[in-house]
Amino acid sequence: MLYKMLLVERDYQLKLRDGIAIARPRQVFVTQSRVLASKVEEHFITYLASLAVASRMDYSGKSAQHPTNVNEADRMDLFNEEDVMSWRNDLPERFSELQDNHFPLFITFDRVRRCASSP
């Protein structure tokens, strides 16, 4: 699923770069686990950054620019991420209020249920 989401996002970015005006794809990854959702999002960002670097490489194999490392996958968390109630507080209370900048969206089923039941 992750690779399919990457393909759709990369295709969108390439079309924008070529000057083709298309609507942003609104992809959503839903799972029960907050840990899984956040790890898949981390991997998505890392892979997307790698694709961007690869597209800027010349034929000698040298990168035109190296991105900074935004992935903190090696750090040890001293708390249970499943217990963090403030996870994804950057999202609006209703799905109808989501903007293009929220996508691709990596979210838990519980959060989907809360947004769907909001008045």
Secondary structure as a PSIPRED ss2 file (coil, helix, strand):
# PSIPRED VFORMAT (PSIPRED V4.0)

   1 M C   1.000  0.000  0.000
   2 L H   0.000  1.000  0.000
   3 Y H   0.000  1.000  0.000
   4 K H   0.000  1.000  0.000
   5 M H   0.000  1.000  0.000
   6 L H   0.000  1.000  0.000
   7 L H   0.000  1.000  0.000
   8 V H   0.000  1.000  0.000
   9 E H   0.000  1.000  0.000
  10 R H   0.000  1.000  0.000
  11 D H   0.000  1.000  0.000
  12 Y H   0.000  1.000  0.000
  13 Q H   0.000  1.000  0.000
  14 L H   0.000  1.000  0.000
  15 K H   0.000  1.000  0.000
  16 L H   0.000  1.000  0.000
  17 R H   0.000  1.000  0.000
  18 D C   1.000  0.000  0.000
  19 G C   1.000  0.000  0.000
  20 I C   1.000  0.000  0.000
  21 A C   1.000  0.000  0.000
  22 I C   1.000  0.000  0.000
  23 A C   1.000  0.000  0.000
  24 R C   1.000  0.000  0.000
  25 P C   1.000  0.000  0.000
  26 R C   1.000  0.000  0.000
  27 Q C   1.000  0.000  0.000
  28 V E   0.000  0.000  1.000
  29 F E   0.000  0.000  1.000
  30 V E   0.000  0.000  1.000
  31 T E   0.000  0.000  1.000
  32 Q C   1.000  0.000  0.000
  33 S C   1.000  0.000  0.000
  34 R H   0.000  1.000  0.000
  35 V H   0.000  1.000  0.000
  36 L H   0.000  1.000  0.000
  37 A H   0.000  1.000  0.000
  38 S H   0.000  1.000  0.000
  39 K H   0.000  1.000  0.000
  40 V H   0.000  1.000  0.000
  41 E H   0.000  1.000  0.000
  42 E H   0.000  1.000  0.000
  43 H H   0.000  1.000  0.000
  44 F H   0.000  1.000  0.000
  45 I H   0.000  1.000  0.000
  46 T H   0.000  1.000  0.000
  47 Y H   0.000  1.000  0.000
  48 L H   0.000  1.000  0.000
  49 A H   0.000  1.000  0.000
  50 S H   0.000  1.000  0.000
  51 L H   0.000  1.000  0.000
  52 A H   0.000  1.000  0.000
  53 V H   0.000  1.000  0.000
  54 A H   0.000  1.000  0.000
  55 S H   0.000  1.000  0.000
  56 R C   1.000  0.000  0.000
  57 M C   1.000  0.000  0.000
  58 D C   1.000  0.000  0.000
  59 Y C   1.000  0.000  0.000
  60 S C   1.000  0.000  0.000
  61 G C   1.000  0.000  0.000
  62 K C   1.000  0.000  0.000
  63 S C   1.000  0.000  0.000
  64 A C   1.000  0.000  0.000
  65 Q C   1.000  0.000  0.000
  66 H C   1.000  0.000  0.000
  67 P C   1.000  0.000  0.000
  68 T C   1.000  0.000  0.000
  69 N C   1.000  0.000  0.000
  70 V C   1.000  0.000  0.000
  71 N C   1.000  0.000  0.000
  72 E C   1.000  0.000  0.000
  73 A C   1.000  0.000  0.000
  74 D C   1.000  0.000  0.000
  75 R C   1.000  0.000  0.000
  76 M C   1.000  0.000  0.000
  77 D C   1.000  0.000  0.000
  78 L C   1.000  0.000  0.000
  79 F C   1.000  0.000  0.000
  80 N C   1.000  0.000  0.000
  81 E H   0.000  1.000  0.000
  82 E H   0.000  1.000  0.000
  83 D H   0.000  1.000  0.000
  84 V C   1.000  0.000  0.000
  85 M C   1.000  0.000  0.000
  86 S C   1.000  0.000  0.000
  87 W C   1.000  0.000  0.000
  88 R C   1.000  0.000  0.000
  89 N C   1.000  0.000  0.000
  90 D C   1.000  0.000  0.000
  91 L C   1.000  0.000  0.000
  92 P C   1.000  0.000  0.000
  93 E C   1.000  0.000  0.000
  94 R C   1.000  0.000  0.000
  95 F H   0.000  1.000  0.000
  96 S H   0.000  1.000  0.000
  97 E H   0.000  1.000  0.000
  98 L C   1.000  0.000  0.000
  99 Q C   1.000  0.000  0.000
 100 D H   0.000  1.000  0.000
 101 N H   0.000  1.000  0.000
 102 H H   0.000  1.000  0.000
 103 F C   1.000  0.000  0.000
 104 P C   1.000  0.000  0.000
 105 L E   0.000  0.000  1.000
 106 F E   0.000  0.000  1.000
 107 I E   0.000  0.000  1.000
 108 T E   0.000  0.000  1.000
 109 F H   0.000  1.000  0.000
 110 D H   0.000  1.000  0.000
 111 R H   0.000  1.000  0.000
 112 V H   0.000  1.000  0.000
 113 R H   0.000  1.000  0.000
 114 R H   0.000  1.000  0.000
 115 C H   0.000  1.000  0.000
 116 A H   0.000  1.000  0.000
 117 S C   1.000  0.000  0.000
 118 S C   1.000  0.000  0.000
 119 P C   1.000  0.000  0.000
